[in-house]
Every structure is written in structure tokens, then in C-alpha cells.
């Protein structure tokens, strides 16, 4: 299969008293670049989340956004952070040993201490489990989305390849016509100049002209590169960089074809080839 680097997926998980939403957005990028926007209580999960995404995706800029909210109208009893309270108590005793006149912590001081009260609706481990489950589902949906876009690009590229092959065939068929036209023109010039019409001279001039407009090699390489692009598209996989390289090769041959052209038809074919190749290159930028 061919995967586009653009895609979007979102998953919502509802617990007893909360709502967790996992959103993944994918854009094209030379490498795999994963960016996270997570609530503070989920920051510890970032390495594990990054590892999971790296096993599924090869290229692209991935934006992962997690939102977590408690549902309204639910009772969320606050819990006392016993570990933190014990640490504060120990510190309070240590300070008063050194400073006997220091005031002891009051209950209100402890209750106002950041992190002393927790209103998590699920234990931390359970929340983490829900988060990872949502990420797994969302990543799978993102891959489906990227594959769907990749198939659309594949069909479009096949269409462009068909047009390129048609243009190559037109150029191949036009070269003999061009040579015959030149031969007739050359013979007419010699007759108009009242020069003895020497068939050997005409053949020599024709051979010289043919060598100047010889584009067999360029047309052959264009066909070879086009066939290779088609083969890679059929094989699928992570092919974006290989296809991008082949676009450079195709463009080089199309430019050479145009520079060698001594005919309006071949010049037009070269221009159309370059337009098609550029359109393909733009689409290939989105392929993984």
C-alpha cells in the first residue's frame, strides 16, 4: 500500500466521570517529527506514546493533542496526597529544630499546598491505560486515513504516467516525419540554388541533421524512468524519497529533450512533459 503523509483522526474515550479526547494530525515532512500537546498529568507518558507512534509511522510531522476534562454534574471527591503531607510534616519538624521560634504549618496551609489535594476521577494507572488505548485506536485510524489519501495519489500518478507514455510515443513517431520533412526541404533548396542535385550530398546533410536532433537516448531514458515509477507505485511501501529522485531524473531528460529540439512539435512535447512531471512531484511530496 501507499501511504500519504497527510491525514487526521480523533478518538474520544468516556470514563465514569471524565472525557478524554485523542487527536492526531499528520502533515508531510522529510523525516518522522512527532509533536505533543499533553496535560501535565500525562507528560510522563510522552516517551511511551512516541514509541508507539514510531512503530506505525515512518515519515511525516505528527501533531498529537490530548485533552482531558471532568464531566459536569458528577461528584469528584478530592483525595489527600498522603505522601506529600508526610514530606511536608517532616520538613516542618526539621525547620523548627533549627528555628524553634518558627510557626508550625497549619491545616489550612497544608490544604492549600500545590498537589496536596487530588480530584482525579480514576487512579493514575487507569487514566494512563485509557490514554494509551485511545492513542492505539487513533493511530490505527490515522493510518487508514493516510492510506486512503495515498490510494488517491496513486491513481492520480498512474494517470500522469499514462500521459507521459503517450507523449513519449508521439515524439518517437514524429522523429521520422521530421527527418523526411528536412530531406524534402533540403532537396528543394538545392534545386532552387540550381546546384546539381547530388543524392550523396543530401544523405550527408540528412545524417548531420539527424545527429543534431538525435533524442533516442533521452526518449529511452524517459520511458525507463516512467516504467520504474510505475513499478515502484505497484510495489508500494515507503517510496516517497525514491519517487522524488525519479522525478528529478525525468525532469532532467525532459529538459534535454527540449534543448535538442529543432521542431515545434518536440518543443511542445518537452513542455508538456515538464508540466506533468512537476504536477507529479507536488503529489509525491505527500507520499510517505
N, C-alpha and C positions, 0 to 999 in steps of 0.2 A: 504494500500500500504506500501511497504518497501522502505525507502529512504537511499541511500548511503550517506556518508559524503563527498564524492569526487565529484566534478562537476565544470563546468565552463560555464560562459555566458557573453556576451558582447552586449551592445546596443549603437548605435550611433544616436544622435539627431542633426539635422541640422536646424539652425535658419537662419534668413536673411543673417547675416554676420559672423556666427560663427559655430563651430562644437564641440559638446560635446559628449564624449565617456565615458560610464559607464561600468566598468569591475568588475565581481565578480568571485573569485576563492575560492573553498571550499576544505578543507583537513580534515582528521579525527582528532578529539580531544575529550578529556573526557567530556568537557563542551562546551558551546557556547562562543567562543572567536572571537570578531569582531575587525579587524584592518583596519584603514582608511588611505588612502593617497589622500588628497584633496588639490586643490589650495587654497591659503589663502582666496580668496574672498568667498569660500564655507565652511569655517570652522564653521561658525555659524549653519550650517545645520547638523552637525555631530550628536547631540543628537536625532534629528527627524529621521535621517537616521538609526541610531542604533535601535530606537524603531520600525521602520517599519520592519527591518530585523528580530528582535526578535519575531515579531508576526508570522513569516513564518517559521523560522528555530529553531530547538531545540538543536542540538549539532553540533560541528564542528568548525574548525578555518576558519573564513571567512575573506578574503582579499578583500577590496573594494578600487578600484583605479578609480579616476575620473580625466579625462584630458579635458582641455578646451582651444580651440585655435580659433583665428580670421582667417577667410578665406582670402587668399591673393587676391589682386586686388579689395578689397572693400574699400569704404570710411568710415572711422570710426571717425566722428568729435568728438574732445575732448570737454568735458564739464567741466566748472569751478565748483569746490566744494564751493558753496556759504557759507554754514555753517562754513566750515573750514576757509575760508577767513575772515569771520566776527570775528571769535575767534582770529585769528592772529592779526587783526586790534585792537581789544580790548586789547590784550596783549601788542601790540606795544605802545598803549597810556599809559598803566599802567607803563611800563618800563620807558618812557620818563618823566612821572610825578616824578618818583623817581630819574631818571638820566637825567636831562634836556639836557646834552651835548650828549646823546646817539643819534646815527643816526637812522632815521626812516627807516622802511622797504621800499625797492624799489619794483617796479613792477616785475622786474626780480627775486628778492629774493622770492617774493610770488609765482611766477610761478614755481620756482624750488623746492618749499616746497613739501615734500613727501605727496602724496594723494590729492594735490590741483587740479590736472587735472585728469579727468576720461574719459577713452575711451571705457567704456562698450558699447557693441552693443545692449544690451537690458537693460531695467530697472532692478534693483536688484531683485525685486519681480518676474518678468517674468523669469529671469535666474533661480531662486530658483524653480519655478514651473516646468521648463523644466528638471531640475536636479532630482526632486522627481518623475516626470513621468518616466524618464529614469531608475531610481532605481526600481520603481514598476515593470516595464517590465522586467528588468534584473533579479530581484529576482524571478519572476514567471518562467522565462526561466531556472534559476538555479535549481529551484525545479523540473522542468521537467527533467533536466539533471540528478539530483540526483536520481529521481525515476527510470529513465531508467537504471542507473547503479545498483540501488537496485534490480530491477527485474532480472538482470543478475546474481547477487549474490544469489538471492533466488533460481533460477533454479539450480545453482551450488551446493547449500547447500542441496537441495532435492536429487540430485544425490548422494552426500556423505551419506545422511541418508539412502538411499536405499542400499548402500554398507554395511553400519554399520548393518542394519537389516539382511542382507544376512549373514554376519559374525556371528551374534548372533545365527541365525538359524543353521548354520554349527556347532557351539560349542554345542548347545543343542542336536543336533543329534549325535554328536561324543561322548558325555559322556557315554551313554550305551555301545557303541562299546568299549570304553576304559575299562570299568568295565568288560566286557566279556573277553577281552584280558588278563586282570590281573588275572581273575579267572582261565583261562586256563593255564597261566604261573605258578600260584601258585600250581595248581594241579600237573603240570609236575614236579615242584621242589620237592613236597612231594613224588611223585613216585620215582624220581631219588634218593632221600635220603633214599629210602626203608623204609619209615615210613608208618604205616598203614594209608591209605587214609581216613581220617575222614571228612565226609561232614560237620559236625558242625564246625570243625576247619577251614575249607575252608570258610564257611559262616562268621565266626568271623573275619577272616583276610580280607575278602572282605568288610565287614561293616566298619572295621577300615580304609581300603584304601579309601573307598568311602567318609568317613567323612573328610579325609585329602584333598581330591580333590573336595570337595563339593563347587561348584561355582554357584549353582542355584540362590542364593541371588544376586550375582554380575551380572549374566546374566539378572535377572529380573529387577534390577535397571537400567542396561544399556538400556533395552527395554523401561522402563518407561521414562527415560530421553530423549531417542530418540523420543518417541511419543510426549513428551512435546515440544521439539524443533520444531517438525513438526506443532503442534497445534499453537504455537506462530507465526511461519512463515506465516501460513494461516491467522491468525487474523490480522497481520500487525501492523502498528503504530510505536511508538518509542520503539524498542525492543532490541537495541544493548546491553545494560547492562544486561538484563535478559538472553540473549543468551550467553553472555560471562560467566556468573555464571554457566549456564548449561554445558558449555564446561569444566569447572573445575571439575564438578561432573562426567561427562562422563570419563574424563581422570583419575580420582581417581579410578573408578570402573575398567577401563581397566588395570591400574597398579596392582590392587589387583588380577584381573584375571590372570595376568602374574606371579605374585609372588606365587600363589597357584598351578600353573600348574605343573603337573608331566608328561607331554606329549608334544612332539614336535609340534603337530597339534595345541593344545591350546595355546602354546607359540607363534606360528606364527600368530594365530588369534589375540592375545593380541597386538602384534607388529603392525599388520595392522590396528587395531582399533586406536591405539595411533597416527599413521601417519595420518589417516583420520581426527581424532579429531583436530590435530594440524593444518591441512590444513583448516578445518572449522573455527578454532579460528582466523587464519590470515584473512580470509574473513570477519568474524564478526566484527573485529576491525574497518571496514569501514562502518558498519551499524549504522544509527542514533539511 
